[in-house]
């Protein structure tokens, strides 16, 4: 019988279950990467100025793309690893990191009262 990719249980990748502490750490890493990308565009007058003018100057576009790729990779990793975003938001809030809790809640549309 012919085997198709993904039909072999060894080929199917399932998300690894990680602790809530590890999920919170990933959330904080995601926020750091997002802040780095946003700080870069802010330093050039904001995203609109960057898009209109600054992306065409020097290696700005390549630098932005690298930051954006890092953000997208970290977001995808967090998204795969943290199936219950509200639990991560609650954990961050309970451990005193309300800023991180708010950032993740906003980023993933978690309805939460602070």
Biopython code that builds the backbone (N, CA, C, O; Angstrom):
import numpy as np
from Bio.PDB.StructureBuilder import StructureBuilder

atoms = [
    (1, "UNK", "N", (0.834, -1.176, 0.000)),
    (1, "UNK", "CA", (0.000, 0.000, 0.000)),
    (1, "UNK", "C", (0.885, 1.248, 0.000)),
    (1, "UNK", "O", (1.875, 1.323, 0.728)),
    (2, "UNK", "N", (0.517, 2.206, -0.814)),
    (2, "UNK", "CA", (1.302, 3.425, -0.935)),
    (2, "UNK", "C", (1.087, 4.309, 0.288)),
    (2, "UNK", "O", (-0.036, 4.492, 0.759)),
    (3, "UNK", "N", (2.196, 4.853, 0.789)),
    (3, "UNK", "CA", (2.131, 5.758, 1.940)),
    (3, "UNK", "C", (2.162, 7.202, 1.441)),
    (3, "UNK", "O", (2.974, 7.555, 0.585)),
    (4, "UNK", "N", (1.294, 8.012, 1.971)),
    (4, "UNK", "CA", (1.264, 9.424, 1.643)),
    (4, "UNK", "C", (1.865, 10.211, 2.796)),
    (4, "UNK", "O", (1.729, 9.816, 3.954)),
    (5, "UNK", "N", (2.525, 11.315, 2.491)),
    (5, "UNK", "CA", (3.091, 12.128, 3.575)),
    (5, "UNK", "C", (2.010, 12.498, 4.587)),
    (5, "UNK", "O", (0.913, 12.920, 4.222)),
    (6, "UNK", "N", (2.339, 12.335, 5.842)),
    (6, "UNK", "CA", (1.411, 12.672, 6.904)),
    (6, "UNK", "C", (0.586, 11.497, 7.380)),
    (6, "UNK", "O", (-0.040, 11.573, 8.437)),
    (7, "UNK", "N", (0.569, 10.409, 6.624)),
    (7, "UNK", "CA", (-0.185, 9.231, 7.048)),
    (7, "UNK", "C", (0.594, 8.385, 8.037)),
    (7, "UNK", "O", (0.009, 7.603, 8.786)),
    (8, "UNK", "N", (1.889, 8.537, 8.044)),
    (8, "UNK", "CA", (2.736, 7.799, 8.970)),
    (8, "UNK", "C", (2.761, 8.567, 10.287)),
    (8, "UNK", "O", (3.141, 9.738, 10.306)),
    (9, "UNK", "N", (2.360, 7.925, 11.397)),
    (9, "UNK", "CA", (2.335, 8.643, 12.676)),
    (9, "UNK", "C", (3.675, 9.260, 13.051)),
    (9, "UNK", "O", (3.707, 10.269, 13.756)),
    (10, "UNK", "N", (4.780, 8.681, 12.598)),
    (10, "UNK", "CA", (6.093, 9.236, 12.899)),
    (10, "UNK", "C", (6.339, 10.546, 12.158)),
    (10, "UNK", "O", (7.167, 11.347, 12.590)),
    (11, "UNK", "N", (5.626, 10.782, 11.035)),
    (11, "UNK", "CA", (5.808, 11.988, 10.241)),
    (11, "UNK", "C", (4.934, 13.136, 10.701)),
    (11, "UNK", "O", (5.226, 14.291, 10.392)),
    (12, "UNK", "N", (3.874, 12.850, 11.429)),
    (12, "UNK", "CA", (2.949, 13.876, 11.869)),
    (12, "UNK", "C", (3.512, 14.530, 13.113)),
    (12, "UNK", "O", (3.777, 13.864, 14.114)),
    (13, "UNK", "N", (3.692, 15.831, 13.045)),
    (13, "UNK", "CA", (4.235, 16.525, 14.208)),
    (13, "UNK", "C", (3.087, 17.086, 15.025)),
    (13, "UNK", "O", (2.243, 17.820, 14.510)),
    (14, "UNK", "N", (3.063, 16.745, 16.274)),
    (14, "UNK", "CA", (2.056, 17.293, 17.167)),
    (14, "UNK", "C", (2.754, 18.262, 18.099)),
    (14, "UNK", "O", (3.932, 18.098, 18.415)),
    (15, "UNK", "N", (2.018, 19.277, 18.539)),
    (15, "UNK", "CA", (2.657, 20.248, 19.411)),
    (15, "UNK", "C", (3.092, 19.599, 20.720)),
    (15, "UNK", "O", (2.371, 18.794, 21.309)),
    (16, "UNK", "N", (4.278, 19.969, 21.151)),
    (16, "UNK", "CA", (4.805, 19.450, 22.396)),
    (16, "UNK", "C", (4.103, 20.157, 23.543)),
    (16, "UNK", "O", (3.936, 21.377, 23.515)),
    (17, "UNK", "N", (3.694, 19.405, 24.541)),
    (17, "UNK", "CA", (3.039, 19.996, 25.693)),
    (17, "UNK", "C", (4.113, 20.584, 26.597)),
    (17, "UNK", "O", (5.043, 19.897, 27.019)),
    (18, "UNK", "N", (3.961, 21.876, 26.885)),
    (18, "UNK", "CA", (4.922, 22.539, 27.748)),
    (18, "UNK", "C", (4.177, 23.159, 28.925)),
    (18, "UNK", "O", (2.971, 23.391, 28.855)),
    (19, "UNK", "N", (4.899, 23.420, 29.990)),
    (19, "UNK", "CA", (4.298, 23.957, 31.206)),
    (19, "UNK", "C", (3.795, 25.380, 30.998)),
    (19, "UNK", "O", (4.182, 26.058, 30.047)),
    (20, "UNK", "N", (2.937, 25.814, 31.895)),
    (20, "UNK", "CA", (2.419, 27.175, 31.834)),
    (20, "UNK", "C", (3.548, 28.184, 32.030)),
    (20, "UNK", "O", (3.509, 29.277, 31.466)),
    (21, "UNK", "N", (4.543, 27.825, 32.820)),
    (21, "UNK", "CA", (5.699, 28.706, 33.008)),
    (21, "UNK", "C", (6.466, 28.878, 31.704)),
    (21, "UNK", "O", (6.894, 29.983, 31.371)),
    (22, "UNK", "N", (6.638, 27.782, 30.965)),
    (22, "UNK", "CA", (7.326, 27.863, 29.671)),
    (22, "UNK", "C", (6.498, 28.649, 28.652)),
    (22, "UNK", "O", (7.044, 29.384, 27.829)),
    (23, "UNK", "N", (5.176, 28.486, 28.717)),
    (23, "UNK", "CA", (4.302, 29.248, 27.830)),
    (23, "UNK", "C", (4.395, 30.742, 28.141)),
    (23, "UNK", "O", (4.417, 31.571, 27.232)),
    (24, "UNK", "N", (4.450, 31.078, 29.425)),
    (24, "UNK", "CA", (4.590, 32.481, 29.828)),
    (24, "UNK", "C", (5.935, 33.037, 29.357)),
    (24, "UNK", "O", (6.016, 34.184, 28.918)),
    (25, "UNK", "N", (6.977, 32.230, 29.449)),
    (25, "UNK", "CA", (8.295, 32.663, 28.979)),
    (25, "UNK", "C", (8.261, 32.917, 27.472)),
    (25, "UNK", "O", (8.835, 33.896, 26.995)),
    (26, "UNK", "N", (7.592, 32.042, 26.723)),
    (26, "UNK", "CA", (7.446, 32.254, 25.277)),
    (26, "UNK", "C", (6.658, 33.530, 24.996)),
    (26, "UNK", "O", (6.976, 34.276, 24.070)),
    (27, "UNK", "N", (5.638, 33.771, 25.799)),
    (27, "UNK", "CA", (4.835, 34.985, 25.630)),
    (27, "UNK", "C", (5.715, 36.218, 25.803)),
    (27, "UNK", "O", (5.622, 37.163, 25.020)),
    (28, "UNK", "N", (6.564, 36.211, 26.818)),
    (28, "UNK", "CA", (7.452, 37.349, 27.063)),
    (28, "UNK", "C", (8.464, 37.512, 25.935)),
    (28, "UNK", "O", (8.795, 38.635, 25.555)),
    (29, "UNK", "N", (8.960, 36.392, 25.394)),
    (29, "UNK", "CA", (9.876, 36.464, 24.254)),
    (29, "UNK", "C", (9.172, 37.058, 23.041)),
    (29, "UNK", "O", (9.749, 37.859, 22.306)),
    (30, "UNK", "N", (7.920, 36.660, 22.840)),
    (30, "UNK", "CA", (7.136, 37.194, 21.729)),
    (30, "UNK", "C", (6.964, 38.706, 21.871)),
    (30, "UNK", "O", (7.092, 39.445, 20.895)),
    (31, "UNK", "N", (6.679, 39.153, 23.067)),
    (31, "UNK", "CA", (6.519, 40.587, 23.314)),
    (31, "UNK", "C", (7.827, 41.329, 23.038)),
    (31, "UNK", "O", (7.818, 42.406, 22.443)),
    (32, "UNK", "N", (8.951, 40.752, 23.470)),
    (32, "UNK", "CA", (10.262, 41.378, 23.223)),
    (32, "UNK", "C", (10.538, 41.519, 21.732)),
    (32, "UNK", "O", (11.025, 42.559, 21.286)),
    (33, "UNK", "N", (10.231, 40.482, 20.959)),
    (33, "UNK", "CA", (10.470, 40.517, 19.513)),
    (33, "UNK", "C", (9.542, 41.545, 18.858)),
    (33, "UNK", "O", (9.962, 42.286, 17.968)),
    (34, "UNK", "N", (8.292, 41.588, 19.297)),
    (34, "UNK", "CA", (7.345, 42.575, 18.762)),
    (34, "UNK", "C", (7.824, 43.991, 19.088)),
    (34, "UNK", "O", (7.762, 44.884, 18.243)),
    (35, "UNK", "N", (8.298, 44.185, 20.313)),
    (35, "UNK", "CA", (8.787, 45.513, 20.710)),
    (35, "UNK", "C", (10.012, 45.920, 19.898)),
    (35, "UNK", "O", (10.150, 47.088, 19.535)),
    (36, "UNK", "N", (10.896, 44.980, 19.611)),
    (36, "UNK", "CA", (12.088, 45.287, 18.807)),
    (36, "UNK", "C", (11.686, 45.734, 17.408)),
    (36, "UNK", "O", (12.224, 46.708, 16.882)),
    (37, "UNK", "N", (10.740, 45.022, 16.810)),
    (37, "UNK", "CA", (10.272, 45.392, 15.470)),
    (37, "UNK", "C", (9.599, 46.756, 15.499)),
    (37, "UNK", "O", (9.857, 47.600, 14.640)),
    (38, "UNK", "N", (8.741, 46.969, 16.480)),
    (38, "UNK", "CA", (8.018, 48.237, 16.566)),
    (38, "UNK", "C", (8.951, 49.409, 16.887)),
    (38, "UNK", "O", (8.763, 50.512, 16.372)),
    (39, "UNK", "N", (9.945, 49.173, 17.729)),
    (39, "UNK", "CA", (10.916, 50.225, 18.058)),
    (39, "UNK", "C", (11.701, 50.633, 16.816)),
    (39, "UNK", "O", (12.023, 51.807, 16.630)),
    (40, "UNK", "N", (12.003, 49.655, 15.972)),
    (40, "UNK", "CA", (12.735, 49.961, 14.739)),
    (40, "UNK", "C", (11.934, 50.920, 13.869)),
    (40, "UNK", "O", (12.463, 51.935, 13.416)),
    (41, "UNK", "N", (10.652, 50.605, 13.629)),
    (41, "UNK", "CA", (9.853, 51.498, 12.790)),
    (41, "UNK", "C", (9.598, 52.833, 13.490)),
    (41, "UNK", "O", (9.560, 53.876, 12.837)),
    (42, "UNK", "N", (9.422, 52.807, 14.815)),
    (42, "UNK", "CA", (9.221, 54.054, 15.560)),
    (42, "UNK", "C", (10.438, 54.966, 15.432)),
    (42, "UNK", "O", (10.300, 56.187, 15.351)),
    (43, "UNK", "N", (11.630, 54.369, 15.415)),
    (43, "UNK", "CA", (12.850, 55.169, 15.304)),
    (43, "UNK", "C", (12.965, 55.856, 13.951)),
    (43, "UNK", "O", (13.761, 56.778, 13.775)),
    (44, "UNK", "N", (12.169, 55.400, 13.007)),
    (44, "UNK", "CA", (12.180, 55.985, 11.665)),
    (44, "UNK", "C", (10.915, 56.801, 11.399)),
    (44, "UNK", "O", (10.551, 57.043, 10.249)),
    (45, "UNK", "N", (10.255, 57.218, 12.473)),
    (45, "UNK", "CA", (9.087, 58.080, 12.325)),
    (45, "UNK", "C", (7.760, 57.358, 12.353)),
    (45, "UNK", "O", (6.725, 57.974, 12.095)),
    (46, "UNK", "N", (7.754, 56.083, 12.655)),
    (46, "UNK", "CA", (6.522, 55.314, 12.679)),
    (46, "UNK", "C", (6.381, 54.467, 11.425)),
    (46, "UNK", "O", (7.107, 54.655, 10.449)),
    (47, "UNK", "N", (5.444, 53.539, 11.460)),
    (47, "UNK", "CA", (5.325, 52.597, 10.347)),
    (47, "UNK", "C", (4.957, 53.297, 9.043)),
    (47, "UNK", "O", (5.478, 52.938, 7.987)),
    (48, "UNK", "N", (4.073, 54.283, 9.095)),
    (48, "UNK", "CA", (3.663, 54.954, 7.853)),
    (48, "UNK", "C", (4.839, 55.650, 7.179)),
    (48, "UNK", "O", (5.005, 55.561, 5.963)),
    (49, "UNK", "N", (5.662, 56.347, 7.976)),
    (49, "UNK", "CA", (6.857, 56.989, 7.402)),
    (49, "UNK", "C", (7.833, 55.942, 6.878)),
    (49, "UNK", "O", (8.434, 56.112, 5.817)),
    (50, "UNK", "N", (7.981, 54.863, 7.633)),
    (50, "UNK", "CA", (8.868, 53.786, 7.186)),
    (50, "UNK", "C", (8.385, 53.240, 5.849)),
    (50, "UNK", "O", (9.172, 53.091, 4.914)),
    (51, "UNK", "N", (7.092, 52.942, 5.759)),
    (51, "UNK", "CA", (6.544, 52.358, 4.536)),
    (51, "UNK", "C", (6.649, 53.317, 3.353)),
    (51, "UNK", "O", (6.907, 52.893, 2.226)),
    (52, "UNK", "N", (6.450, 54.599, 3.610)),
    (52, "UNK", "CA", (6.455, 55.573, 2.520)),
    (52, "UNK", "C", (7.860, 55.945, 2.062)),
    (52, "UNK", "O", (8.104, 56.126, 0.869)),
    (53, "UNK", "N", (8.796, 56.061, 3.030)),
    (53, "UNK", "CA", (10.100, 56.616, 2.678)),
    (53, "UNK", "C", (11.259, 55.724, 3.098)),
    (53, "UNK", "O", (12.061, 55.305, 2.264)),
    (54, "UNK", "N", (11.345, 55.438, 4.381)),
    (54, "UNK", "CA", (12.555, 54.862, 4.962)),
    (54, "UNK", "C", (12.873, 53.431, 4.535)),
    (54, "UNK", "O", (14.025, 53.005, 4.630)),
    (55, "UNK", "N", (11.893, 52.696, 4.076)),
    (55, "UNK", "CA", (12.200, 51.334, 3.638)),
    (55, "UNK", "C", (13.084, 51.326, 2.395)),
    (55, "UNK", "O", (13.715, 50.318, 2.076)),
    (56, "UNK", "N", (13.120, 52.445, 1.707)),
    (56, "UNK", "CA", (13.912, 52.536, 0.478)),
    (56, "UNK", "C", (15.326, 53.056, 0.727)),
    (56, "UNK", "O", (16.102, 53.219, -0.215)),
    (57, "UNK", "N", (15.660, 53.313, 1.975)),
    (57, "UNK", "CA", (16.961, 53.886, 2.326)),
    (57, "UNK", "C", (17.856, 52.806, 2.916)),
    (57, "UNK", "O", (17.480, 52.125, 3.871)),
    (58, "UNK", "N", (19.036, 52.657, 2.343)),
    (58, "UNK", "CA", (20.011, 51.696, 2.868)),
    (58, "UNK", "C", (19.447, 50.294, 2.975)),
    (58, "UNK", "O", (18.757, 49.808, 2.078)),
    (59, "UNK", "N", (19.755, 49.657, 4.092)),
    (59, "UNK", "CA", (19.291, 48.281, 4.293)),
    (59, "UNK", "C", (18.086, 48.223, 5.237)),
    (59, "UNK", "O", (17.832, 47.192, 5.859)),
    (60, "UNK", "N", (17.351, 49.320, 5.339)),
    (60, "UNK", "CA", (16.218, 49.376, 6.260)),
    (60, "UNK", "C", (15.185, 48.293, 5.985)),
    (60, "UNK", "O", (14.658, 47.680, 6.913)),
    (61, "UNK", "N", (14.899, 48.057, 4.712)),
    (61, "UNK", "CA", (13.871, 47.048, 4.395)),
    (61, "UNK", "C", (14.336, 45.666, 4.832)),
    (61, "UNK", "O", (13.551, 44.903, 5.395)),
    (62, "UNK", "N", (15.581, 45.334, 4.586)),
    (62, "UNK", "CA", (16.115, 44.025, 4.982)),
    (62, "UNK", "C", (16.111, 43.894, 6.503)),
    (62, "UNK", "O", (15.796, 42.828, 7.031)),
    (63, "UNK", "N", (16.460, 44.973, 7.210)),
    (63, "UNK", "CA", (16.452, 44.940, 8.667)),
    (63, "UNK", "C", (15.030, 44.733, 9.190)),
    (63, "UNK", "O", (14.810, 43.941, 10.106)),
    (64, "UNK", "N", (14.068, 45.449, 8.603)),
    (64, "UNK", "CA", (12.669, 45.283, 9.006)),
    (64, "UNK", "C", (12.188, 43.865, 8.721)),
    (64, "UNK", "O", (11.529, 43.247, 9.558)),
    (65, "UNK", "N", (12.517, 43.353, 7.540)),
    (65, "UNK", "CA", (12.083, 41.995, 7.189)),
    (65, "UNK", "C", (12.623, 40.971, 8.171)),
    (65, "UNK", "O", (11.908, 40.043, 8.549)),
    (66, "UNK", "N", (13.876, 41.124, 8.592)),
    (66, "UNK", "CA", (14.463, 40.193, 9.556)),
    (66, "UNK", "C", (13.719, 40.267, 10.890)),
    (66, "UNK", "O", (13.433, 39.237, 11.500)),
    (67, "UNK", "N", (13.409, 41.478, 11.340)),
    (67, "UNK", "CA", (12.661, 41.645, 12.592)),
    (67, "UNK", "C", (11.246, 41.083, 12.466)),
    (67, "UNK", "O", (10.741, 40.443, 13.389)),
    (68, "UNK", "N", (10.615, 41.325, 11.324)),
    (68, "UNK", "CA", (9.251, 40.833, 11.110)),
    (68, "UNK", "C", (9.227, 39.311, 11.001)),
    (68, "UNK", "O", (8.308, 38.670, 11.510)),
    (69, "UNK", "N", (10.222, 38.731, 10.345)),
    (69, "UNK", "CA", (10.315, 37.266, 10.259)),
    (69, "UNK", "C", (10.495, 36.660, 11.647)),
    (69, "UNK", "O", (9.871, 35.651, 11.975)),
    (70, "UNK", "N", (11.352, 37.282, 12.462)),
    (70, "UNK", "CA", (11.564, 36.787, 13.829)),
    (70, "UNK", "C", (10.265, 36.865, 14.622)),
    (70, "UNK", "O", (9.940, 35.944, 15.372)),
    (71, "UNK", "N", (9.517, 37.963, 14.461)),
    (71, "UNK", "CA", (8.229, 38.100, 15.138)),
    (71, "UNK", "C", (7.261, 37.009, 14.687)),
    (71, "UNK", "O", (6.631, 36.353, 15.517)),
    (72, "UNK", "N", (7.141, 36.817, 13.383)),
    (72, "UNK", "CA", (6.197, 35.817, 12.864)),
    (72, "UNK", "C", (6.553, 34.406, 13.313)),
    (72, "UNK", "O", (5.666, 33.611, 13.626)),
    (73, "UNK", "N", (7.844, 34.090, 13.346)),
    (73, "UNK", "CA", (8.272, 32.771, 13.814)),
    (73, "UNK", "C", (7.950, 32.578, 15.295)),
    (73, "UNK", "O", (7.456, 31.524, 15.697)),
    (74, "UNK", "N", (8.232, 33.602, 16.105)),
    (74, "UNK", "CA", (7.969, 33.507, 17.543)),
    (74, "UNK", "C", (6.463, 33.443, 17.808)),
    (74, "UNK", "O", (6.021, 32.713, 18.695)),
    (75, "UNK", "N", (5.679, 34.199, 17.045)),
    (75, "UNK", "CA", (4.227, 34.165, 17.212)),
    (75, "UNK", "C", (3.683, 32.783, 16.863)),
    (75, "UNK", "O", (2.828, 32.253, 17.572)),
    (76, "UNK", "N", (4.174, 32.204, 15.776)),
    (76, "UNK", "CA", (3.719, 30.870, 15.380)),
    (76, "UNK", "C", (4.103, 29.834, 16.433)),
    (76, "UNK", "O", (3.309, 28.947, 16.744)),
    (77, "UNK", "N", (5.307, 29.938, 16.981)),
    (77, "UNK", "CA", (5.738, 29.016, 18.030)),
    (77, "UNK", "C", (4.852, 29.161, 19.263)),
    (77, "UNK", "O", (4.410, 28.161, 19.827)),
    (78, "UNK", "N", (4.592, 30.380, 19.680)),
    (78, "UNK", "CA", (3.716, 30.594, 20.830)),
    (78, "UNK", "C", (2.320, 30.077, 20.540)),
    (78, "UNK", "O", (1.704, 29.432, 21.389)),
    (79, "UNK", "N", (1.821, 30.354, 19.354)),
    (79, "UNK", "CA", (0.473, 29.922, 18.976)),
    (79, "UNK", "C", (0.340, 28.404, 19.022)),
    (79, "UNK", "O", (-0.681, 27.878, 19.466)),
    (80, "UNK", "N", (1.383, 27.697, 18.557)),
    (80, "UNK", "CA", (1.367, 26.221, 18.595)),
    (80, "UNK", "C", (1.514, 25.692, 20.020)),
    (80, "UNK", "O", (0.910, 24.681, 20.381)),
    (81, "UNK", "N", (2.310, 26.374, 20.815)),
    (81, "UNK", "CA", (2.673, 25.871, 22.139)),
    (81, "UNK", "C", (1.665, 26.206, 23.220)),
    (81, "UNK", "O", (1.556, 25.482, 24.209)),
    (82, "UNK", "N", (0.932, 27.282, 23.049)),
    (82, "UNK", "CA", (-0.016, 27.725, 24.070)),
    (82, "UNK", "C", (-1.432, 27.623, 23.513)),
    (82, "UNK", "O", (-1.942, 28.563, 22.904)),
    (83, "UNK", "N", (-2.052, 26.479, 23.729)),
    (83, "UNK", "CA", (-3.387, 26.274, 23.177)),
    (83, "UNK", "C", (-4.444, 27.082, 23.927)),
    (83, "UNK", "O", (-5.475, 27.431, 23.351)),
    (84, "UNK", "N", (-4.204, 27.382, 25.199)),
    (84, "UNK", "CA", (-5.153, 28.157, 25.999)),
    (84, "UNK", "C", (-4.534, 29.512, 26.328)),
    (84, "UNK", "O", (-3.898, 29.687, 27.367)),
    (85, "UNK", "N", (-4.734, 30.461, 25.427)),
    (85, "UNK", "CA", (-4.132, 31.783, 25.595)),
    (85, "UNK", "C", (-4.647, 32.484, 26.850)),
    (85, "UNK", "O", (-3.903, 33.217, 27.503)),
    (86, "UNK", "N", (-5.920, 32.261, 27.188)),
    (86, "UNK", "CA", (-6.480, 32.904, 28.377)),
    (86, "UNK", "C", (-5.778, 32.408, 29.637)),
    (86, "UNK", "O", (-5.569, 33.183, 30.570)),
    (87, "UNK", "N", (-5.414, 31.132, 29.677)),
    (87, "UNK", "CA", (-4.689, 30.595, 30.830)),
    (87, "UNK", "C", (-3.327, 31.272, 30.957)),
    (87, "UNK", "O", (-2.880, 31.559, 32.068)),
    (88, "UNK", "N", (-2.673, 31.526, 29.842)),
    (88, "UNK", "CA", (-1.374, 32.203, 29.872)),
    (88, "UNK", "C", (-1.555, 33.637, 30.356)),
    (88, "UNK", "O", (-0.775, 34.124, 31.175)),
    (89, "UNK", "N", (-2.587, 34.314, 29.848)),
    (89, "UNK", "CA", (-2.873, 35.685, 30.283)),
    (89, "UNK", "C", (-3.130, 35.701, 31.793)),
    (89, "UNK", "O", (-2.590, 36.550, 32.503)),
    (90, "UNK", "N", (-3.943, 34.775, 32.282)),
    (90, "UNK", "CA", (-4.233, 34.701, 33.720)),
    (90, "UNK", "C", (-2.964, 34.433, 34.528)),
    (90, "UNK", "O", (-2.758, 35.032, 35.583)),
    (91, "UNK", "N", (-2.121, 33.542, 34.035)),
    (91, "UNK", "CA", (-0.876, 33.220, 34.733)),
    (91, "UNK", "C", (0.028, 34.450, 34.812)),
    (91, "UNK", "O", (0.584, 34.753, 35.868)),
    (92, "UNK", "N", (0.167, 35.147, 33.702)),
    (92, "UNK", "CA", (0.998, 36.350, 33.690)),
    (92, "UNK", "C", (0.453, 37.382, 34.676)),
    (92, "UNK", "O", (1.212, 38.017, 35.407)),
    (93, "UNK", "N", (-0.856, 37.538, 34.685)),
    (93, "UNK", "CA", (-1.479, 38.501, 35.601)),
    (93, "UNK", "C", (-1.253, 38.084, 37.056)),
    (93, "UNK", "O", (-0.919, 38.915, 37.900)),
    (94, "UNK", "N", (-1.436, 36.793, 37.343)),
    (94, "UNK", "CA", (-1.283, 36.292, 38.712)),
    (94, "UNK", "C", (0.153, 36.400, 39.208)),
    (94, "UNK", "O", (0.392, 36.549, 40.407)),
    (95, "UNK", "N", (1.103, 36.324, 38.286)),
    (95, "UNK", "CA", (2.511, 36.425, 38.695)),
    (95, "UNK", "C", (3.000, 37.871, 38.688)),
    (95, "UNK", "O", (4.192, 38.129, 38.857)),
    (96, "UNK", "N", (2.078, 38.812, 38.493)),
    (96, "UNK", "CA", (2.412, 40.219, 38.616)),
    (96, "UNK", "C", (2.850, 40.914, 37.343)),
    (96, "UNK", "O", (3.235, 42.082, 37.389)),
    (97, "UNK", "N", (2.803, 40.239, 36.219)),
    (97, "UNK", "CA", (3.228, 40.866, 34.964)),
    (97, "UNK", "C", (1.996, 41.283, 34.164)),
    (97, "UNK", "O", (1.669, 40.692, 33.135)),
    (98, "UNK", "N", (1.329, 42.312, 34.663)),
    (98, "UNK", "CA", (0.093, 42.768, 34.018)),
    (98, "UNK", "C", (0.343, 43.334, 32.627)),
    (98, "UNK", "O", (-0.504, 43.198, 31.744)),
    (99, "UNK", "N", (1.497, 43.968, 32.420)),
    (99, "UNK", "CA", (1.807, 44.521, 31.096)),
    (99, "UNK", "C", (1.898, 43.408, 30.055)),
    (99, "UNK", "O", (1.359, 43.538, 28.955)),
    (100, "UNK", "N", (2.575, 42.322, 30.398)),
    (100, "UNK", "CA", (2.680, 41.186, 29.473)),
    (100, "UNK", "C", (1.314, 40.548, 29.266)),
    (100, "UNK", "O", (0.965, 40.161, 28.151)),
    (101, "UNK", "N", (0.544, 40.439, 30.344)),
    (101, "UNK", "CA", (-0.796, 39.855, 30.235)),
    (101, "UNK", "C", (-1.652, 40.679, 29.276)),
    (101, "UNK", "O", (-2.336, 40.121, 28.418)),
    (102, "UNK", "N", (-1.617, 41.998, 29.418)),
    (102, "UNK", "CA", (-2.394, 42.868, 28.531)),
    (102, "UNK", "C", (-1.920, 42.760, 27.088)),
    (102, "UNK", "O", (-2.734, 42.730, 26.166)),
    (103, "UNK", "N", (-0.603, 42.703, 26.891)),
    (103, "UNK", "CA", (-0.062, 42.627, 25.532)),
    (103, "UNK", "C", (-0.493, 41.341, 24.830)),
    (103, "UNK", "O", (-0.901, 41.371, 23.669)),
    (104, "UNK", "N", (-0.402, 40.219, 25.532)),
    (104, "UNK", "CA", (-0.799, 38.938, 24.925)),
    (104, "UNK", "C", (-2.306, 38.895, 24.708)),
    (104, "UNK", "O", (-2.773, 38.407, 23.679)),
    (105, "UNK", "N", (-3.072, 39.406, 25.677)),
    (105, "UNK", "CA", (-4.532, 39.443, 25.519)),
    (105, "UNK", "C", (-4.916, 40.243, 24.279)),
    (105, "UNK", "O", (-5.782, 39.831, 23.507)),
    (106, "UNK", "N", (-4.269, 41.384, 24.098)),
    (106, "UNK", "CA", (-4.560, 42.227, 22.935)),
    (106, "UNK", "C", (-4.123, 41.548, 21.638)),
    (106, "UNK", "O", (-4.847, 41.567, 20.643)),
    (107, "UNK", "N", (-2.933, 40.951, 21.659)),
    (107, "UNK", "CA", (-2.384, 40.330, 20.454)),
    (107, "UNK", "C", (-3.232, 39.159, 19.960)),
    (107, "UNK", "O", (-3.341, 38.933, 18.755)),
    (108, "UNK", "N", (-3.831, 38.416, 20.892)),
    (108, "UNK", "CA", (-4.571, 37.206, 20.513)),
    (108, "UNK", "C", (-6.071, 37.320, 20.735)),
    (108, "UNK", "O", (-6.791, 36.326, 20.650)),
    (109, "UNK", "N", (-6.545, 38.531, 21.019)),
    (109, "UNK", "CA", (-7.981, 38.735, 21.160)),
    (109, "UNK", "C", (-8.585, 38.025, 22.358)),
    (109, "UNK", "O", (-9.731, 37.579, 22.305)),
    (110, "UNK", "N", (-7.822, 37.917, 23.440)),
    (110, "UNK", "CA", (-8.357, 37.293, 24.654)),
    (110, "UNK", "C", (-9.129, 38.347, 25.416)),
    (110, "UNK", "O", (-8.587, 39.393, 25.772)),
    (111, "UNK", "N", (-10.396, 38.069, 25.665)),
    (111, "UNK", "CA", (-11.219, 39.002, 26.427)),
    (111, "UNK", "C", (-10.921, 38.786, 27.893)),
    (111, "UNK", "O", (-11.133, 37.702, 28.437)),
    (112, "UNK", "N", (-10.427, 39.835, 28.522)),
    (112, "UNK", "CA", (-10.010, 39.707, 29.928)),
    (112, "UNK", "C", (-10.125, 41.065, 30.591)),
    (112, "UNK", "O", (-9.758, 42.081, 30.001)),
    (113, "UNK", "N", (-10.623, 41.088, 31.793)),
    (113, "UNK", "CA", (-10.733, 42.344, 32.540)),
    (113, "UNK", "C", (-9.512, 42.516, 33.410)),
    (113, "UNK", "O", (-9.092, 41.583, 34.095)),
    (114, "UNK", "N", (-8.945, 43.698, 33.386)),
    (114, "UNK", "CA", (-7.745, 43.973, 34.176)),
    (114, "UNK", "C", (-8.061, 44.937, 35.264)),
    (114, "UNK", "O", (-7.180, 45.298, 36.044)),
]
sb = StructureBuilder()
sb.init_structure("model")
sb.init_model(0)
sb.init_chain("A")
sb.init_seg("    ")
for serial, (resi, resn, name, xyz) in enumerate(atoms, 1):
    if name == "N":
        sb.init_residue(resn, " ", resi, " ")
    sb.init_atom(name, np.array(xyz, "f"), 0.0, 1.0, " ", f" {name:<3s}", serial, name[0])
structure = sb.get_structure()
